[in-house]
Amino acid sequence: MLAYDFTLPDQDGKKHSLSDYRGKWVILYFYPKDDTPGCTKEACSFRDNLSILVSKNMVVIGISADSPQSHRDFINKYKLNFLLLSDESKEVIKKYNAWGKKIAYGKEVIGVQRKTYLINPKGEIVKNYEKVDPENNIHTKEIFADLVKMQTPY
């Protein structure tokens, strides 16, 4: 299935479209909030493993409903080395089914769900990861293993 194309601002207000990254593998991940424990663990895992992902022609794009300024602060605090895009209207978040009921701090709430999509160089979603658990710190390795399987000729 072709991934929904969008244009959103980064931490500096520069606009990025998903189609800008055709020809590369894209890890498109949605997360609830900058600088919260789970979101920080997930972002730092991508940061720490970025060089191996880049070696496989991948880019990482994170999206939340936080403002560009919030993203800038988050990036600076944790020295994040990949794109964070702001979807304050939640339009893209909703298009990717990353908005809805979830459990946060033991209570059911409505908000941004933690989901990841692996998009191939043609712009097609080839895998989605539901209910990502940032605590186990294996999500990035799981994505990498799936990518290696997809890139390996039979």
C-alpha positions as CSV (number, residue, x, y, z in Angstrom):
1,M,0.0,0.0,0.0
2,L,1.3,3.4,-0.9
3,A,2.1,5.6,2.1
4,Y,0.1,8.7,2.5
5,D,2.3,11.7,1.5
6,F,2.4,14.7,3.7
7,T,4.3,18.0,4.3
8,L,5.1,19.0,7.9
9,P,7.5,21.4,9.5
10,D,10.6,20.3,11.4
11,Q,12.1,22.0,14.6
12,D,13.2,25.0,12.5
13,G,10.0,25.4,10.6
14,K,11.5,23.9,7.4
15,K,8.9,21.8,5.5
16,H,9.5,18.2,4.7
17,S,7.4,15.9,2.6
18,L,7.5,12.1,2.7
19,S,7.9,12.1,-1.0
20,D,11.2,13.9,-0.5
21,Y,12.6,10.6,0.7
22,R,11.7,8.4,-2.3
23,G,14.6,6.1,-3.1
24,K,15.3,5.5,0.6
25,W,13.9,3.3,3.2
26,V,11.9,5.3,5.7
27,I,11.3,4.5,9.4
28,L,8.2,6.7,10.1
29,Y,7.4,6.6,13.7
30,F,4.7,8.3,15.7
31,Y,5.1,9.1,19.4
32,P,3.0,10.8,22.1
33,K,5.2,13.6,23.5
34,D,8.6,15.0,23.5
35,D,10.8,14.6,26.6
36,T,8.7,12.0,28.3
37,P,10.3,8.7,29.6
38,G,9.1,6.3,26.9
39,C,9.4,8.7,24.0
40,T,12.9,9.6,25.1
41,K,14.0,6.0,25.3
42,E,12.6,5.4,21.8
43,A,14.2,8.5,20.3
44,C,17.6,7.7,21.9
45,S,17.5,4.2,20.6
46,F,17.1,5.5,17.0
47,R,19.8,8.1,17.7
48,D,22.2,5.4,19.0
49,N,21.6,3.1,16.1
50,L,21.3,5.7,13.3
51,S,24.7,5.0,11.7
52,I,23.8,1.3,11.1
53,L,20.4,2.4,9.7
54,V,21.9,5.0,7.4
55,S,24.3,2.2,6.1
56,K,21.2,0.5,4.8
57,N,19.9,3.6,3.0
58,M,17.4,4.4,5.7
59,V,16.1,7.7,7.2
60,V,14.3,8.1,10.5
61,I,11.4,10.5,10.8
62,G,9.5,11.0,14.0
63,I,6.1,12.7,14.2
64,S,4.2,14.0,17.2
65,A,1.7,16.7,17.8
66,D,4.3,18.8,19.7
67,S,5.3,22.2,18.4
68,P,8.5,22.8,16.4
69,Q,9.9,24.6,19.5
70,S,9.3,21.6,21.6
71,H,11.0,19.4,19.0
72,R,14.0,21.8,19.0
73,D,14.3,21.6,22.8
74,F,14.0,17.7,22.7
75,I,16.6,17.4,19.9
76,N,19.1,19.7,21.7
77,K,18.6,18.1,25.1
78,Y,19.3,14.5,23.8
79,K,21.4,15.4,20.7
80,L,19.0,13.6,18.4
81,N,20.4,13.2,14.9
82,F,17.2,12.6,12.8
83,L,14.1,14.5,11.8
84,L,11.3,15.3,14.1
85,L,8.2,16.8,12.4
86,S,5.4,18.7,14.0
87,D,1.7,17.7,13.3
88,E,-0.1,20.1,15.6
89,S,-3.4,19.6,13.7
90,K,-3.0,15.8,14.0
91,E,-4.0,15.4,10.4
92,V,-1.1,13.1,9.5
93,I,-1.3,11.3,12.8
94,K,-4.9,10.4,12.1
95,K,-4.2,9.4,8.5
96,Y,-1.7,6.9,9.8
97,N,-4.2,5.6,12.4
98,A,-1.9,6.7,15.3
99,W,-4.7,8.6,17.1
100,G,-7.0,6.9,19.5
101,K,-7.5,5.1,22.7
102,K,-4.4,4.0,24.7
103,I,-3.3,3.4,28.2
104,A,-1.2,6.2,29.7
105,Y,0.0,6.0,33.3
106,G,-2.6,3.3,34.0
107,K,-5.6,5.2,32.6
108,E,-7.4,4.9,29.3
109,V,-7.0,8.2,27.3
110,I,-7.3,9.4,23.7
111,G,-4.1,10.6,22.2
112,V,-1.1,9.8,19.9
113,Q,-0.4,6.1,19.8
114,R,3.1,4.8,19.5
115,K,3.3,3.2,16.0
116,T,6.0,2.7,13.4
117,Y,5.8,2.2,9.7
118,L,8.6,0.8,7.5
119,I,8.3,2.4,4.0
120,N,10.3,1.1,1.0
121,P,12.1,3.2,-1.5
122,K,9.0,3.2,-3.8
123,G,6.9,4.8,-1.0
124,E,5.0,1.7,-0.1
125,I,4.3,0.6,3.5
126,V,5.8,-2.8,3.8
127,K,5.5,-3.3,7.6
128,N,3.8,-1.6,10.5
129,Y,4.6,-2.0,14.1
130,E,1.6,-1.6,16.5
131,K,1.9,-0.8,20.2
132,V,5.6,-0.3,20.2
133,D,7.2,-0.9,23.6
134,P,10.0,1.5,24.2
135,E,11.0,-0.1,27.5
136,N,12.5,-3.2,25.9
137,N,14.8,-1.1,23.7
138,I,14.7,-3.7,20.9
139,H,12.4,-1.9,18.4
140,T,15.3,-0.4,16.3
141,K,17.0,-3.8,16.1
142,E,13.6,-5.4,15.1
143,I,13.2,-2.9,12.3
144,F,16.8,-3.5,11.1
145,A,16.3,-7.3,11.1
146,D,13.1,-6.9,9.1
147,L,14.9,-4.6,6.6
148,V,17.8,-7.0,6.2
149,K,15.3,-9.8,5.4
150,M,13.5,-7.7,2.8
151,Q,16.8,-6.6,1.2
152,T,18.3,-10.1,1.0
153,P,17.7,-11.9,-2.3
154,Y,16.3,-15.4,-2.0
